[in-house]
Amino acid sequence: MINNTQNSLLGQMQALEALARNQSVQPGIKLEQGQGQDFSTLMRQAVNQVNSTQAQAADLSRAFELGDKVDLAEVMIAVQKSRISFEALSQVRNKLLSAYQDVMNMSV
């Protein structure tokens, strides 16, 4: 399930990149409501996806701490996946802010 979540997040990020470059979205990338989505919807989906990976990692971590039958390796992998997805989302945000600042600094 975590791998599907990560692949979905990666697909959404690639779709965002394609839309930002004004290209068509690749056929293998599945968007929830078709290809007519606006940017804010795609970004909201990416944030929700990262949130769900973080919540799942927190649940696994809590279960391990309570002594449930959860493998430590599984917990560590989930935590690392949530960290990586959060860092990827942060980088997308940083690029968006940089692009916004570039546009705002352009002379008309």
Buried (B, 14 or more C-beta within 10 A) or exposed (E): EBEEBBEBBBBBBBBBEBBBEEEEBEEEBEBEEEEEBEEEEBBEBBBEBBBBBBEBBEEBBEBBEEEEEBEEEEBBBBBEBBEBBBEBBEEBEEEBEEEEEEEEEEEE
